[in-house]
Structure formats: structure tokens, C-alpha cells
Amino acid sequence: MFEPSRKTRNLPQRLLLSRMSNTFPPGSGEQGLTLLECLMAVAVMGLTIGLVLPPLFIATATRVQTRRAEQALQLAQGEVDRIRNLVALQQHTPGNLPAVINPPGGRLQDAGAPNRASSQIRTSLTSGCSRHNGTPVSATTALMVDIDADCKADFMMQVFRTTGSTSQAEQIGQQRPSSFELGVRVYSLLAGRSSATSALVNPGGTLTGLLTDAASLGLTNGQGNQLKRPLAVLYTNISWGDQDATLCGYQRTQRSQIESCQDSF
């Protein structure tokens, strides 16, 4: 009986190995990655992410803070323009002007920070929320302001003024000042909380630890110093240009020597 030789018996295995050798030649990309190469790839990806993410966080946080500061400055300037317009229209009666504050030392910049948020919100909406009616709030109260008409406060604005100079020709009780100093500070809604993790201040809530100097707008990786400081601060002098006593109001220290100013105040 014929018995196959050893070489013949191994022929199928040899053919299979030959086919596999032809299909995946040495050095081809079909051989796959080794475990070490996979670990190296994971390490490189982790290192890349670790280097890229911190600058992205800093850039994003800085951009958000800068945008808020721009909005706050526009809000403060808009309030100054509103008061100037009242004076130009001769409608600046005490009931239409911000509350008077008497800071220690007489400097408007020394006026204290607000300690309470208003219970109403200044918004463009006419219904659906507790809308501020335009009545001046206390000098130590921050008015809640909604800028995107969603009935939710975005900023808190403190507005105050000095008594200024008032002509004797004005009616008693409705005396319109000839000149006065105006101060506006706009805080982020993030400000005034007991800690950075506390809930946002609600209308009518208490404000704690606020400062009066404007926040710096440098690079930041978080909320920066807007948690305590205003994003925008404006101090300006407003005068009633159509009133004869305005010049005397400017010359406070010398008006006693100006004959026409003797009976003006």
C-alpha cells in the first residue's frame, strides 16, 4: 500500500503558510500596531491635551470677562446719557434724579458699595416680570438690570449723585440742581455672593463684600475679580447749561467773589 512521504504529508500546511506569507509580506501596514506603540500613542495624546487645554480655558474665560466688561461700560454710559438728557430737557427734578449720597471726605469716589439688590428689574419687557417703574432707588441699593429681555437680571447698577448747587429761583420742593456730580458702578450678577460657589443674588437679596474700584481685565482662568469689584465705573460732572447759575456752580470756591453769583444760591 502506498504511504505518502513526509514531505507530501506537510504539503497543505506549507501551501497555507506560503499563501499567508504572500498576503501579508514583512514590513507591510497590515501587520497592525504593537501594544507598546498603542501605549505611546495614548501618552502623546494625553500630553497634547494637557498642553492645549489650559490656554484654551484662559482664553475663553478672559474673552467672557472682557465681553461682560464691554456690556457693563455700555450700560454705565447709557445711564449717564439718560441723566444728561433729563437735564437738557429741564426734567431733572429730585424725583427723576438718582438718590443723593454724602460720602465721607466729600469725594464721590469714596461712596460705599451697595449692600442690597433692588426687588424689581429694569427691563424692556412690559409684562411677565417685576418691572422697575423708574423710581430712584437708594444710593446703597444696586438696581437689577436685564439686557436681553428674558426677565432675568444680567447686571447690578449702583447710581448716586451729590446734592450739587441749586438756584434760589427754583421752586421749593422741586429744585432742579444747576450742577452735580454723578457716579455709576456696574457689577456682574456674579458679585455680592458670600462665596464663589453660592447661588446668584436674587432681587431684593443682600450683597456682601463688594468693593468700589473697577476690576482689572487681565488674563484669567476663572471669574477673575468681578466677584467683588465693578466691571465699569464712571464719575462725571453734570451741569445745566441753560441756567444762568451754572457758571457759579463751576466756580464753587470763588463764587463768593463773583457779584452775579451772590444771590444765586
Wavefront OBJ file of the C-alpha trace (Angstrom):
o trace
v 0.000 0.000 0.000
v 1.293 3.442 -0.942
v 2.321 5.559 2.015
v 2.802 9.326 1.412
v 6.170 10.677 2.206
v 6.741 13.152 4.985
v 7.176 15.977 2.519
v 3.852 15.091 0.893
v 2.019 14.931 4.199
v 3.139 18.511 5.110
v 2.176 19.914 1.739
v -1.180 21.506 2.858
v 0.484 23.299 5.765
v 3.256 24.521 3.527
v 0.783 25.845 0.967
v -1.167 27.700 3.696
v 1.955 29.276 5.135
v 3.070 30.284 1.667
v -0.293 31.949 0.955
v -0.196 33.825 4.264
v 3.327 34.936 3.580
v 2.290 36.320 0.191
v -0.802 38.031 1.620
v 0.984 39.824 4.487
v 4.545 40.419 3.379
v 7.042 41.507 6.035
v 7.013 45.251 6.720
v 3.503 45.819 5.358
v 0.997 48.047 7.238
v -1.424 45.145 7.620
v 0.587 43.672 10.433
v -1.055 46.075 12.984
v 0.275 48.046 15.969
v 2.084 46.563 18.880
v 0.944 47.138 22.457
v 3.913 49.424 23.098
v 3.020 51.587 20.106
v -0.571 51.899 21.370
v 0.640 52.996 24.791
v 2.966 55.563 23.225
v 0.093 56.966 21.141
v -2.107 57.303 24.237
v 0.707 59.051 26.110
v 1.274 61.531 23.252
v -2.448 62.301 23.053
v -2.634 62.887 26.804
v 0.393 65.175 26.717
v -1.050 67.162 23.797
v -4.397 67.622 25.526
v -2.661 68.654 28.749
v -0.686 71.338 26.910
v -3.570 72.690 24.815
v -6.487 72.802 27.292
v -5.117 75.327 29.868
v -4.512 78.096 27.277
v -7.969 77.425 25.837
v -9.569 77.788 29.274
v -7.656 81.010 29.939
v -8.542 82.474 26.531
v -12.217 81.593 26.909
v -12.518 82.951 30.458
v -10.700 86.163 29.517
v -12.908 86.670 26.474
v -16.089 86.174 28.524
v -14.915 88.645 31.180
v -13.935 91.223 28.549
v -17.313 90.897 26.853
v -19.099 91.419 30.167
v -16.952 94.473 30.864
v -17.880 95.948 27.469
v -21.573 95.425 28.183
v -21.175 96.922 31.657
v -19.436 100.015 30.259
v -22.201 100.485 27.682
v -24.764 100.191 30.462
v -22.971 102.762 32.637
v -22.530 105.195 29.744
v -26.183 104.770 28.817
v -27.218 105.747 32.354
v -25.009 108.850 32.238
v -26.531 109.818 28.887
v -30.025 109.300 30.304
v -29.331 111.722 33.162
v -27.763 114.251 30.789
v -30.848 114.058 28.599
v -33.090 114.768 31.607
v -31.025 117.865 32.361
v -31.100 119.002 28.735
v -34.903 118.670 28.733
v -35.091 120.507 32.082
v -36.806 117.497 33.659
v -34.161 116.824 36.297
v -36.338 117.274 39.355
v -35.231 115.447 42.522
v -37.809 112.738 41.874
v -36.248 111.947 38.490
v -32.611 112.023 39.555
v -30.619 109.317 41.367
v -30.518 109.298 45.142
v -28.168 111.708 46.911
v -25.216 110.323 48.822
v -22.886 112.149 51.202
v -19.612 110.212 51.163
v -17.060 110.704 53.930
v -14.492 113.258 52.869
v -16.799 114.717 50.235
v -15.286 112.737 47.344
v -17.806 110.875 45.215
v -15.267 108.088 44.695
v -15.357 107.391 48.449
v -19.050 106.476 48.400
v -19.644 102.997 49.761
v -20.562 99.956 47.685
v -24.185 98.745 47.544
v -25.347 96.336 50.224
v -28.670 95.241 48.750
v -30.157 94.401 45.351
v -33.384 96.021 44.183
v -36.569 93.985 44.362
v -37.506 94.992 40.803
v -35.691 94.602 37.484
v -35.079 97.235 34.825
v -36.052 95.505 31.593
v -37.505 96.274 28.175
v -40.318 93.802 28.807
v -43.680 95.356 29.601
v -45.197 92.311 31.279
v -44.286 88.957 32.726
v -41.887 90.079 35.459
v -41.477 92.561 38.296
v -40.503 95.580 36.204
v -38.844 98.644 37.715
v -41.078 101.699 37.392
v -38.257 104.241 37.122
v -38.386 105.489 40.703
v -34.855 106.162 42.010
v -33.611 103.503 44.413
v -31.491 104.108 47.484
v -27.859 105.070 46.916
v -26.806 101.876 48.691
v -29.101 99.681 46.584
v -27.995 98.146 43.281
v -30.636 98.181 40.556
v -31.031 94.801 38.847
v -30.773 95.207 35.057
v -31.918 92.824 32.318
v -30.218 93.496 28.971
v -31.520 90.599 26.866
v -35.237 90.824 27.684
v -35.565 87.432 29.345
v -36.843 88.815 32.659
v -33.619 87.714 34.372
v -31.082 90.176 35.724
v -27.686 90.257 33.992
v -26.029 93.128 35.873
v -26.441 95.218 39.015
v -26.045 99.003 38.743
v -25.434 101.467 41.559
v -26.268 105.080 40.654
v -25.835 108.056 43.001
v -25.104 111.775 42.979
v -24.086 114.688 45.143
v -26.545 117.357 46.228
v -24.856 119.875 43.977
v -25.754 123.543 43.632
v -29.329 124.746 43.285
v -30.509 128.195 42.254
v -32.798 130.081 44.622
v -35.035 130.814 41.644
v -36.179 127.185 41.614
v -39.461 126.198 43.247
v -39.209 124.849 46.756
v -39.521 121.055 46.788
v -38.806 120.681 43.076
v -35.484 122.467 42.910
v -33.515 121.347 39.898
v -29.776 121.443 40.598
v -27.621 123.619 38.386
v -24.719 121.194 38.645
v -23.931 117.973 40.465
v -21.577 115.010 40.356
v -22.864 111.639 39.172
v -21.463 108.198 39.910
v -22.324 104.892 38.211
v -20.942 101.467 39.103
v -21.978 98.325 37.251
v -21.393 94.930 38.872
v -21.683 91.473 37.399
v -24.562 89.363 38.642
v -21.827 87.046 39.962
v -20.829 89.699 42.505
v -22.068 90.148 46.032
v -22.221 86.471 46.982
v -20.774 85.102 50.193
v -18.596 82.700 48.157
v -17.898 81.803 44.527
v -19.990 78.653 44.871
v -23.045 80.367 46.360
v -26.226 80.872 44.359
v -26.686 84.075 42.358
v -28.221 87.027 44.162
v -31.988 87.235 43.783
v -33.933 90.515 43.506
v -34.095 92.071 46.958
v -31.194 89.958 48.208
v -28.288 91.068 50.386
v -24.922 91.930 48.826
v -21.778 91.229 50.826
v -18.147 92.242 50.490
v -18.426 94.431 47.391
v -15.602 96.853 46.586
v -15.690 100.138 44.683
v -12.570 100.124 42.478
v -13.029 98.765 38.959
v -11.997 95.188 38.231
v -8.817 94.657 36.232
v -9.251 92.939 32.883
v -6.060 90.885 32.653
v -5.758 87.217 31.763
v -7.847 84.978 33.978
v -8.667 81.291 34.206
v -11.922 81.773 36.085
v -14.268 84.534 37.188
v -11.430 86.925 37.998
v -12.040 89.746 40.484
v -15.516 90.540 39.146
v -16.866 88.645 42.172
v -16.110 91.698 44.313
v -15.341 94.639 42.035
v -17.479 96.519 39.491
v -16.852 95.849 35.818
v -17.413 99.513 34.931
v -17.108 102.721 36.974
v -17.927 106.234 35.749
v -17.775 109.529 37.644
v -18.744 112.726 35.878
v -19.941 116.272 36.483
v -23.297 117.248 35.007
v -24.302 120.886 34.560
v -27.479 122.604 33.491
v -26.143 124.614 30.575
v -29.321 126.664 30.035
v -29.259 128.018 33.585
v -27.550 131.291 34.481
v -26.248 129.858 37.741
v -24.245 127.100 36.053
v -21.057 129.189 35.930
v -21.406 129.908 39.620
v -21.793 126.203 40.232
v -18.491 125.562 38.466
v -16.762 128.290 40.457
v -17.738 126.982 43.889
v -14.597 128.135 45.637
v -14.633 131.584 44.007
v -18.331 132.330 43.550
v -18.376 134.486 46.676
v -16.134 136.886 44.766
v -18.401 136.948 41.683
v -21.009 139.666 42.039
v -23.626 137.956 39.856
v -23.390 134.797 41.981
v -24.120 136.445 45.323
v -27.870 135.801 45.266
v -27.951 132.716 43.049
v -27.674 130.053 45.750
l 1 2 3 4 5 6 7 8 9 10 11 12 13 14 15 16 17 18 19 20 21 22 23 24 25 26 27 28 29 30 31 32 33 34 35 36 37 38 39 40 41 42 43 44 45 46 47 48 49 50 51 52 53 54 55 56 57 58 59 60 61 62 63 64 65 66 67 68 69 70 71 72 73 74 75 76 77 78 79 80 81 82 83 84 85 86 87 88 89 90 91 92 93 94 95 96 97 98 99 100 101 102 103 104 105 106 107 108 109 110 111 112 113 114 115 116 117 118 119 120 121 122 123 124 125 126 127 128 129 130 131 132 133 134 135 136 137 138 139 140 141 142 143 144 145 146 147 148 149 150 151 152 153 154 155 156 157 158 159 160 161 162 163 164 165 166 167 168 169 170 171 172 173 174 175 176 177 178 179 180 181 182 183 184 185 186 187 188 189 190 191 192 193 194 195 196 197 198 199 200 201 202 203 204 205 206 207 208 209 210 211 212 213 214 215 216 217 218 219 220 221 222 223 224 225 226 227 228 229 230 231 232 233 234 235 236 237 238 239 240 241 242 243 244 245 246 247 248 249 250 251 252 253 254 255 256 257 258 259 260 261 262 263 264 265
